[in-house]
Amino acid sequence: MAGIENEPWQWSEVRWRGYVNRVRAGKRLTPPWPDGKRCAVALSFDVDHETLELYNGGKSIGRLSCGQYGNRRGMPRIMCLLRKHDIKASFFVPAIAAKLYPDEQRSVVDEGHEIGIHGWIHELNSLLPPENERDLMMRSADTLEMITGTRPVGLRTPSWDFSEKTLSIAREMGLLYDSSLMADDSCYELLENGERTGVIEIPVEWIRDDAPYFAMSATEPLRPHISPEDVLGIFMREFEQAYHEGEMFQLTMHPHRIGYRSRIWILEEVIRAAKAKGDVWFATHREVAEHASLAL
């Protein structure tokens, strides 16, 4: 059969090892945490807004309105809660979302939170020619800096979609960290083709993301399949084990998911439980990466 040599079971060891080793987890960068804290808690929000509809050419007014809800109600509730508990967090923002709501992003930075790169229009990096991916990543960083006055040092790829060139571009841009991959629970150094990069990975996981639990589609058989109480239970088990191990609890949320009346309480319960421990370090992703880099 023509082309059968391209089937995975036909690959040579050199070929499959090459795929595996393109981007790999290197040295685990573990505690001690600052000031004798036992556990680090890194809260993050992907501020996608309307880009979740726009990125694939969608023009649905209904779905665009869902993105606008993230700005009108989700973000104010999140910011109020963080302000109430005096916690700083990281916000990963597509450049188009920042251009739609520049005052929102300026207020995030003005209140001491971190802004990170999250693509131009929530595009999928693996579908882009390398030159387009590079251009969009650099333009995204420039746009966030122009709007907020602060140059981002961290990247979270849209949909955590990581191309063969993403890490090389991040290194060229001098980024401190990425937060898109899933090889560990703790921070680690990224390797590129077996080479140390100095780029810190703050790993994510769908288990610690509100989107899989609360996603909704009117055109596909996709509905929230789990109660808010159950989502809290999952997040809390993740946190308690991170605390037991003395490592890091990283959480990814979205204003148009967690920001609803029946869900925002989940975030507050997580915060209250972590604060009740008395020895938890709440930190932005940048702060975690800066601390982890000391162990390189």
C-alpha positions as CSV (number, residue, x, y, z in Angstrom):
1,M,0.0,0.0,0.0
2,A,1.4,3.4,-1.0
3,G,2.5,5.5,2.0
4,I,2.4,2.6,4.5
5,E,5.9,3.5,5.6
6,N,4.3,6.6,7.2
7,E,2.1,4.6,9.6
8,P,3.2,4.9,13.2
9,W,4.0,1.2,13.5
10,Q,6.4,1.6,10.6
11,W,8.4,4.5,12.2
12,S,12.1,4.0,13.0
13,E,13.3,4.5,16.5
14,V,15.1,7.6,15.4
15,R,11.8,9.0,14.1
16,W,9.6,8.3,17.1
17,R,12.2,9.4,19.5
18,G,12.6,12.6,17.6
19,Y,8.9,13.4,18.0
20,V,9.0,12.6,21.7
21,N,12.1,14.7,22.4
22,R,11.1,17.9,20.6
23,V,9.8,19.4,23.8
24,R,10.4,17.5,27.0
25,A,10.3,17.9,30.7
26,G,13.7,18.4,32.3
27,K,14.7,19.1,35.8
28,R,11.8,19.3,38.3
29,L,12.0,22.6,40.1
30,T,10.6,21.9,43.6
31,P,10.4,23.9,46.9
32,P,11.4,25.2,49.4
33,W,8.9,28.0,48.9
34,P,9.5,31.5,50.2
35,D,9.2,32.4,53.9
36,G,8.9,28.8,54.9
37,K,5.5,28.3,53.2
38,R,4.5,24.7,52.6
39,C,2.6,25.0,49.4
40,A,2.2,27.5,46.5
41,V,-1.2,28.4,45.0
42,A,-1.1,29.9,41.5
43,L,-4.5,31.1,40.3
44,S,-5.0,31.9,36.7
45,F,-7.7,33.2,34.3
46,D,-7.9,32.8,30.6
47,V,-9.7,36.0,29.5
48,D,-10.9,34.7,26.1
49,H,-14.1,36.8,25.8
50,E,-15.3,36.9,22.2
51,T,-12.2,35.3,20.7
52,L,-13.6,31.8,21.5
53,E,-16.1,32.5,18.7
54,L,-13.9,34.6,16.4
55,Y,-10.9,32.3,16.3
56,N,-12.4,29.8,13.8
57,G,-14.3,32.4,11.8
58,G,-17.5,32.2,13.9
59,K,-19.9,35.1,13.8
60,S,-22.7,33.9,16.0
61,I,-24.2,36.8,17.9
62,G,-25.4,34.5,20.6
63,R,-21.9,33.0,21.2
64,L,-20.3,36.4,21.0
65,S,-22.7,37.6,23.7
66,C,-21.5,34.8,25.9
67,G,-17.9,36.2,25.5
68,Q,-19.2,39.6,26.4
69,Y,-20.6,38.2,29.6
70,G,-17.1,37.4,30.7
71,N,-16.3,41.1,30.6
72,R,-19.5,42.5,31.9
73,R,-20.1,40.1,34.9
74,G,-17.4,37.5,35.1
75,M,-14.3,39.7,35.4
76,P,-15.9,42.1,37.9
77,R,-16.9,39.2,40.2
78,I,-13.4,37.7,39.9
79,M,-11.6,41.0,40.6
80,C,-13.9,41.7,43.5
81,L,-13.1,38.4,45.0
82,L,-9.4,38.7,44.6
83,R,-9.5,42.2,46.0
84,K,-11.5,40.9,49.0
85,H,-8.9,38.3,49.8
86,D,-5.9,40.4,48.8
87,I,-4.6,37.8,46.4
88,K,-2.7,38.4,43.1
89,A,-3.4,36.2,40.1
90,S,-2.3,35.8,36.5
91,F,-4.6,36.7,33.5
92,F,-3.8,35.3,30.1
93,V,-5.4,37.5,27.4
94,P,-5.7,37.1,23.6
95,A,-4.6,40.4,22.0
96,I,-8.0,40.9,20.4
97,A,-9.7,40.6,23.8
98,A,-7.3,43.2,25.1
99,K,-8.1,45.5,22.2
100,L,-11.8,45.0,22.8
101,Y,-11.5,45.8,26.5
102,P,-8.3,47.8,27.1
103,D,-9.6,49.4,30.3
104,E,-10.2,45.9,31.7
105,Q,-6.6,44.9,31.1
106,R,-5.2,48.2,32.5
107,S,-7.2,47.7,35.7
108,V,-5.9,44.1,36.0
109,V,-2.3,45.4,35.9
110,D,-3.1,48.5,38.0
111,E,-4.3,46.2,40.8
112,G,-1.0,44.3,40.8
113,H,-2.0,41.2,38.8
114,E,0.0,39.7,36.0
115,I,-0.9,39.8,32.2
116,G,0.3,36.9,30.0
117,I,0.3,36.1,26.4
118,H,-2.7,34.0,25.1
119,G,-2.4,34.3,21.4
120,W,-3.7,36.9,19.0
121,I,-7.3,35.7,18.4
122,H,-7.2,32.4,20.3
123,E,-5.7,30.7,17.2
124,L,-4.4,27.1,17.3
125,N,-0.6,27.3,16.9
126,S,-0.2,23.8,15.5
127,L,-2.3,24.9,12.4
128,L,-0.2,27.9,11.6
129,P,2.8,28.2,9.4
130,P,5.8,28.9,11.6
131,E,6.2,32.5,10.3
132,N,2.6,33.3,11.1
133,E,2.9,31.8,14.6
134,R,6.0,33.9,15.3
135,D,4.4,37.1,14.0
136,L,1.2,36.6,16.1
137,M,3.1,35.8,19.3
138,M,5.3,38.8,18.9
139,R,2.4,41.1,17.9
140,S,0.4,39.8,20.9
141,A,3.2,40.7,23.3
142,D,3.5,44.1,21.7
143,T,-0.2,44.8,22.0
144,L,-0.4,43.8,25.6
145,E,2.5,46.0,26.4
146,M,1.1,48.9,24.5
147,I,-2.3,48.6,26.3
148,T,-1.1,47.9,29.9
149,G,2.4,49.4,29.9
150,T,3.8,46.0,31.0
151,R,5.7,43.6,28.8
152,P,4.5,40.0,29.4
153,V,7.0,37.4,30.5
154,G,4.8,34.3,30.3
155,L,2.9,32.4,27.7
156,R,-0.2,30.2,27.7
157,T,-1.0,29.0,24.2
158,P,-4.7,29.1,23.2
159,S,-6.3,25.7,24.0
160,W,-2.9,24.7,25.2
161,D,-2.0,24.0,21.6
162,F,1.8,23.8,21.3
163,S,3.4,23.6,17.9
164,E,6.9,22.3,17.0
165,K,8.1,25.9,16.9
166,T,6.3,27.4,19.9
167,L,9.2,26.8,22.3
168,S,11.8,28.2,19.9
169,I,9.7,31.4,19.5
170,A,9.3,31.7,23.2
171,R,13.0,31.5,23.6
172,E,13.6,34.0,20.9
173,M,11.2,36.4,22.7
174,G,13.1,35.9,26.0
175,L,10.0,34.6,27.8
176,L,10.6,33.5,31.4
177,Y,7.9,30.7,31.4
178,D,5.2,28.8,29.6
179,S,2.0,27.4,31.1
180,S,0.6,25.1,28.5
181,L,2.0,21.7,29.0
182,M,1.2,18.8,31.4
183,A,4.3,16.6,32.1
184,D,4.2,17.2,35.9
185,D,2.4,18.7,38.8
186,S,5.4,20.8,39.8
187,C,7.4,23.4,37.8
188,Y,10.1,22.1,35.6
189,E,12.6,23.3,33.0
190,L,11.7,22.7,29.4
191,L,14.1,20.8,27.1
192,E,14.1,21.3,23.4
193,N,15.6,18.4,21.4
194,G,17.4,17.4,24.6
195,E,18.9,20.9,25.1
196,R,18.2,22.9,28.3
197,T,16.3,26.1,27.6
198,G,16.1,27.9,30.9
199,V,12.4,28.3,30.2
200,I,10.2,27.3,33.2
201,E,7.1,25.3,32.7
202,I,4.2,25.9,35.1
203,P,2.1,22.9,34.1
204,V,-1.6,22.9,33.6
205,E,-4.1,20.1,33.5
206,W,-7.7,19.7,32.3
207,I,-8.6,18.3,35.8
208,R,-7.7,21.8,37.2
209,D,-9.6,23.7,34.5
210,D,-13.2,24.9,34.8
211,A,-13.9,24.6,31.0
212,P,-14.2,20.8,30.7
213,Y,-16.8,20.8,33.5
214,F,-18.9,23.8,32.4
215,A,-18.6,23.9,28.6
216,M,-21.9,24.3,26.7
217,S,-22.8,24.1,23.0
218,A,-26.2,24.7,21.5
219,T,-25.2,22.9,18.3
220,E,-23.4,19.8,19.7
221,P,-24.2,17.3,22.4
222,L,-22.1,19.2,24.9
223,R,-23.6,20.1,28.2
224,P,-22.3,20.6,31.8
225,H,-22.2,17.1,33.1
226,I,-21.2,17.7,36.7
227,S,-22.5,19.9,39.5
228,P,-20.6,22.9,40.9
229,E,-20.2,21.0,44.2
230,D,-18.5,18.2,42.5
231,V,-16.1,20.5,40.7
232,L,-15.2,22.1,44.0
233,G,-14.6,18.5,45.3
234,I,-12.1,17.8,42.5
235,F,-10.3,21.1,43.0
236,M,-10.1,20.6,46.7
237,R,-8.7,17.1,46.4
238,E,-6.0,18.5,44.0
239,F,-5.2,21.2,46.5
240,E,-5.1,19.0,49.5
241,Q,-2.7,16.6,47.8
242,A,-0.5,19.5,46.6
243,Y,-0.4,20.7,50.2
244,H,0.4,17.3,51.6
245,E,3.3,17.0,49.1
246,G,4.5,20.5,49.8
247,E,4.3,21.4,46.1
248,M,2.2,23.7,43.9
249,F,-1.6,23.9,43.2
250,Q,-2.2,25.6,39.9
251,L,-5.8,26.4,38.8
252,T,-7.1,27.6,35.4
253,M,-10.4,29.4,35.1
254,H,-12.3,31.5,32.6
255,P,-14.5,34.6,33.3
256,H,-17.3,33.3,31.1
257,R,-17.2,29.9,33.0
258,I,-16.4,30.5,36.7
259,G,-17.9,34.0,36.7
260,Y,-21.6,32.9,36.9
261,R,-23.6,33.4,40.2
262,S,-23.8,29.6,40.7
263,R,-20.1,29.0,40.2
264,I,-18.0,32.0,41.5
265,W,-18.4,30.6,45.0
266,I,-16.2,27.6,44.0
267,L,-13.2,29.9,43.7
268,E,-13.9,31.6,47.0
269,E,-14.2,28.2,48.8
270,V,-10.8,27.2,47.3
271,I,-9.3,30.5,48.5
272,R,-10.7,30.1,52.0
273,A,-9.5,26.6,52.4
274,A,-6.0,27.5,51.3
275,K,-5.8,30.5,53.5
276,A,-7.0,28.5,56.5
277,K,-3.9,26.4,56.3
278,G,-1.9,29.4,57.4
279,D,1.3,28.5,55.4
280,V,0.3,28.8,51.8
281,W,2.0,31.2,49.3
282,F,-0.5,32.8,46.9
283,A,1.6,33.9,43.9
284,T,1.3,34.9,40.3
285,H,2.7,32.6,37.7
286,R,5.5,35.0,37.1
287,E,6.4,34.9,40.8
288,V,6.3,31.1,40.8
289,A,8.5,31.0,37.7
290,E,11.0,33.5,39.2
291,H,11.3,31.5,42.3
292,A,11.6,28.2,40.5
293,S,14.3,29.6,38.2
294,L,16.6,29.9,41.3
295,A,16.8,26.1,41.3
296,L,18.1,25.9,37.7
